[in-house]
């Protein structure tokens, strides 16, 4: 039977040593950003999130007036015990037609220098229209293929509730054996996030699930915290 889990999370990001900051400077036709938080969303949310428990992270982003950009982001420096150094290098192009419509194309290379010599790549594309963001990405890892579609519908009026949807298909290079003697070679997972600012807090309700259940969940390696249905309440406030 499919297990349903309720999780309540409160997060306060307030340490003076690791305050999320982005420093920007104009260099002729270029805009340079250095920061401890990602300076762009990579096709509106398709970039892999910061690893749980990461304390030290940062990167740089260089954007030309023509719309081309290049940068690196390290979601974890591998300093904390149990964490590994990850370096994400990206190249892309973002072009606005006007104030209501723009598109974005690019590629990200994920490197883990201390773990594996094999890098993985993600190709992404995004479209923004009247506050709605749509995206798609294809990841080409050494042992799997992941295809993702993403939608950020913006804040709905009059309640001001934001809606974000993500759906991913995972294809494993080597099928994973499960307890009943079968195997899993493909599976899907998805998530929906409802968000709303309230008195300085960012309130989020997140539901995630996958096409696997029961014993099949031993083969799960998707984007969600767990294989079965998970409902998360999250309150977050950033001080900087």
C-alpha positions as MATLAB code, in Angstrom:
seq = 'XXXXXXXXXXXXXXXXXXXXXXXXXXXXXXXXXXXXXXXXXXXXXXXXXXXXXXXXXXXXXXXXXXXXXXXXXXXXXXXXXXXXXXXXXXXXXXXXXXXXXXXXXXXXXXXXXXXXXXXXXXXXXXXXXXXXXXXXXXXXXXXXXXXXXXXXXXXXXXXXXXXXXXXXXXXXXXXXXXXXXXXXXXXXXXXXXXXXXXXXXXXXXXXXXXXXXXXXXXXXXXXXXXXXXXXXXXXXXXXX';
ca = [
       0.000    0.000    0.000;
       1.236    3.468   -0.800;
       2.556    5.223    2.271;
       1.565    8.863    2.839;
       3.876   10.971    4.989;
       3.326   14.403    6.518;
       6.444   16.493    7.192;
       6.597   19.895    8.909;
       9.744   21.945    8.346;
      10.766   25.359    9.665;
      13.911   26.944    8.298;
      15.640   30.124    9.398;
      18.705   31.097    7.402;
      20.366   33.648    9.632;
      24.036   32.848   10.252;
      26.209   35.918    9.758;
      29.014   33.753    8.397;
      26.921   32.251    5.598;
      24.407   34.990    4.820;
      23.064   34.599    1.288;
      24.508   37.511   -0.663;
      25.195   38.418   -4.284;
      27.763   41.092   -5.160;
      27.421   42.660   -8.626;
      29.790   44.831  -10.677;
      29.627   46.264  -14.181;
      32.678   45.505  -16.369;
      32.094   47.317  -19.660;
      29.465   45.277  -21.555;
      29.579   42.540  -18.891;
      27.804   42.137  -15.574;
      29.792   40.117  -13.018;
      28.077   38.548  -10.011;
      29.767   36.784   -7.103;
      27.605   35.249   -4.413;
      26.710   32.606   -1.868;
      23.399   31.898   -3.596;
      22.701   31.094   -7.275;
      22.464   34.298   -9.307;
      20.123   32.768  -11.911;
      17.454   30.041  -11.962;
      18.618   28.056  -15.051;
      15.463   27.835  -17.165;
      13.279   28.840  -14.231;
      13.940   26.107  -11.701;
      15.550   23.225  -13.571;
      18.973   23.596  -12.004;
      19.668   20.939   -9.379;
      19.019   22.224   -5.852;
      21.694   22.748   -3.214;
      22.567   19.482   -1.459;
      20.803   19.059    1.903;
      22.994   20.212    4.770;
      25.401   22.178    2.574;
      27.032   24.956    4.592;
      29.649   26.380    2.253;
      28.568   27.192   -1.287;
      29.053   29.954   -3.836;
      29.822   30.858   -7.401;
      30.196   33.474  -10.101;
      28.159   34.537  -13.124;
      29.270   36.672  -16.087;
      26.568   38.073  -18.395;
      27.058   40.031  -21.642;
      24.619   42.697  -22.829;
      23.848   40.516  -25.866;
      22.234   37.890  -23.607;
      25.076   35.335  -23.456;
      26.181   34.209  -19.997;
      28.710   31.827  -18.465;
      29.401   30.838  -14.881;
      30.154   28.298  -12.210;
      28.219   27.346   -9.094;
      29.417   25.054   -6.295;
      26.375   23.926   -4.261;
      28.740   22.230   -1.817;
      32.483   22.687   -1.264;
      32.955   19.250    0.279;
      34.244   20.734    3.533;
      31.543   19.342    5.800;
      31.978   15.652    6.763;
      29.933   13.402    4.491;
      29.710   15.978    1.687;
      31.563   16.002   -1.640;
      32.829   18.837   -3.800;
      30.442   19.618   -6.675;
      31.144   22.177   -9.402;
      28.387   23.117  -11.875;
      29.647   24.968  -14.980;
      27.116   26.503  -17.350;
      26.813   28.380  -20.626;
      23.593   29.866  -21.930;
      21.712   32.555  -23.787;
      18.668   34.514  -22.608;
      16.769   36.860  -24.915;
      13.778   39.077  -24.038;
      11.451   40.050  -26.885;
       9.780   42.648  -24.674;
       8.780   43.023  -21.004;
       6.297   40.139  -21.242;
       8.071   37.460  -23.325;
      11.578   35.940  -23.212;
      13.323   32.623  -23.812;
      16.459   30.893  -22.529;
      18.721   28.065  -23.785;
      21.786   26.528  -22.196;
      23.827   23.589  -20.933;
      25.159   22.708  -17.478;
      28.058   20.364  -16.692;
      27.993   18.721  -13.250;
      31.424   17.680  -11.951;
      32.373   15.769   -8.794;
      36.208   15.905   -8.814;
      36.747   13.850   -5.637;
      34.123   11.179   -6.351;
      34.007   10.307  -10.048;
      35.937   11.289  -13.175;
      32.688   10.994  -15.147;
      30.849   14.319  -15.604;
      27.152   14.648  -16.386;
      25.387   17.227  -18.577;
      21.990   18.867  -18.641;
      20.537   20.734  -21.627;
      17.737   23.146  -20.759;
      15.322   25.602  -22.341;
      12.854   28.014  -20.803;
      10.087   30.392  -21.849;
       8.655   33.277  -19.797;
       5.309   34.827  -20.684;
       3.328   37.314  -18.580;
       4.756   36.032  -15.293;
       4.402   32.343  -16.220;
       7.610   30.342  -16.682;
       7.786   27.066  -18.633;
      10.912   24.919  -18.943;
      12.266   21.594  -20.117;
      15.574   19.813  -19.551;
      17.347   16.653  -20.629;
      20.129   15.192  -18.466;
      22.726   12.896  -19.993;
      24.451   11.146  -17.085;
      26.919    8.247  -17.482;
      24.389    5.688  -16.188;
      20.947    7.286  -16.731;
      18.799    9.701  -18.738;
      16.418   12.165  -17.092;
      13.821   14.310  -18.908;
      12.051   17.082  -17.004;
       9.266   19.566  -17.667;
       8.684   22.466  -15.304;
       6.028   25.154  -14.886;
       5.914   28.162  -12.585;
       2.444   29.671  -12.927;
       3.252   32.727  -10.832;
       1.162   34.189   -8.045;
      -2.589   33.900   -8.544;
      -4.742   36.851   -7.519;
      -6.372   37.774   -5.202;
      -4.874   35.136   -2.842;
      -1.308   35.653   -4.091;
      -0.528   31.924   -4.060;
       2.283   30.768   -6.332;
       2.054   27.397   -8.085;
       5.058   25.381   -9.344;
       4.891   21.983  -11.054;
       7.687   19.559  -12.015;
       7.471   16.167  -13.762;
      10.484   13.962  -14.559;
      10.957   10.680  -16.431;
      13.999    8.646  -15.360;
      15.564    5.945  -17.552;
      18.272    3.868  -15.861;
      21.202    2.561  -17.882;
      21.254   -0.639  -15.806;
      17.948   -2.033  -14.443;
      17.791   -2.261  -10.636;
      16.697   -5.604   -9.181;
      13.949   -5.552   -6.548;
      12.948   -8.006   -3.830;
      10.209   -9.857   -5.754;
      12.644  -10.894   -8.487;
      11.653   -8.175  -10.934;
      13.587   -5.089  -11.969;
      13.037   -1.382  -12.534;
      14.505    0.377  -15.563;
      12.230    3.436  -15.844;
      10.045    5.436  -13.463;
       8.467    8.882  -13.132;
       8.187   11.347  -10.284;
       6.501   14.693   -9.827;
       5.911   17.511   -7.363;
       3.594   20.466   -6.885;
       4.460   23.464   -4.707;
       2.056   26.114   -3.395;
       3.794   29.174   -1.947;
       2.785   32.468   -0.395;
       4.696   35.222    1.437;
       3.349   36.042    4.904;
       4.791   38.581    7.376;
       8.325   38.201    6.053;
       8.099   34.411    5.776;
       7.990   32.318    2.609;
       5.346   29.660    3.265;
       5.364   26.530    1.081;
       3.177   23.443    0.840;
       4.853   20.732   -1.261;
       3.405   17.417   -2.387;
       5.636   14.891   -4.168;
       5.122   11.315   -5.364;
       6.375    8.777   -7.930;
       5.170    5.907  -10.089;
       6.887    3.405   -7.766;
       5.431    1.997   -4.572;
       5.954   -0.828   -2.119;
       9.005   -2.983   -2.849;
       9.671   -1.083   -6.081;
      10.773    1.887   -3.993;
      14.114    0.179   -3.317;
      15.048    1.227   -6.877;
      14.047    4.882   -6.425;
      16.685    7.523   -7.166;
      14.633   10.497   -8.330;
      14.311   14.174   -7.493;
      11.992   13.862   -4.484;
      13.022   13.272   -0.858;
      11.312    9.860   -0.916;
       9.577    7.464   -3.293;
       6.100    7.428   -1.717;
       3.729   10.367   -1.392;
       5.146   13.124    0.815;
       3.381   16.275    2.008;
       5.720   18.967    3.341;
       4.935   22.265    5.062;
       7.886   24.645    4.966;
       8.340   28.116    6.457;
      11.507   29.925    5.452;
      12.950   33.321    6.241;
      16.290   34.672    5.052;
      18.164   37.369    6.969;
      20.789   39.326    5.004;
];
